[in-house]
């Protein structure tokens, strides 16, 4: 990756090209991977913990109607979050296009 940066003429401010850049990028990738792995671990275990708490404390999760807690599996949760994020990205893109449409209708020179 450091070699690709060098070929493109790019650099990271404050980091010397070469081995230092490679070490810096490796460290950043490891940190990001660790945080992502911990988050996915929490997402995977959270439904199980909620289910366990509901079984240990039967009164928890019952509202006025007396209905129980609706649980969603880890996979379902990941899919739901993915769909929500994708929908948000599409909505942001549509809002950006509205901004550009106004700009293009007026013309570049006004």
Rosetta blueprint (number, residue, H / E / L):
1 X L
2 X H
3 X H
4 X H
5 X H
6 X H
7 X H
8 X H
9 X L
10 X L
11 X L
12 X L
13 X L
14 X L
15 X L
16 X L
17 X L
18 X L
19 X H
20 X H
21 X H
22 X H
23 X H
24 X H
25 X H
26 X H
27 X H
28 X H
29 X H
30 X H
31 X H
32 X H
33 X H
34 X H
35 X H
36 X H
37 X H
38 X H
39 X H
40 X H
41 X H
42 X H
43 X H
44 X H
45 X H
46 X H
47 X H
48 X H
49 X H
50 X H
51 X H
52 X H
53 X H
54 X H
55 X H
56 X H
57 X L
58 X L
59 X L
60 X L
61 X L
62 X L
63 X L
64 X L
65 X L
66 X L
67 X L
68 X L
69 X L
70 X L
71 X L
72 X L
73 X L
74 X H
75 X H
76 X H
77 X H
78 X H
79 X H
80 X H
81 X H
82 X H
83 X H
84 X H
85 X H
86 X H
87 X H
88 X H
89 X H
90 X H
91 X H
92 X H
93 X H
94 X H
95 X H
96 X H
97 X H
98 X H
99 X H
100 X H
101 X H
102 X H
103 X H
104 X H
105 X H
106 X H
107 X L
108 X L
109 X L
110 X L
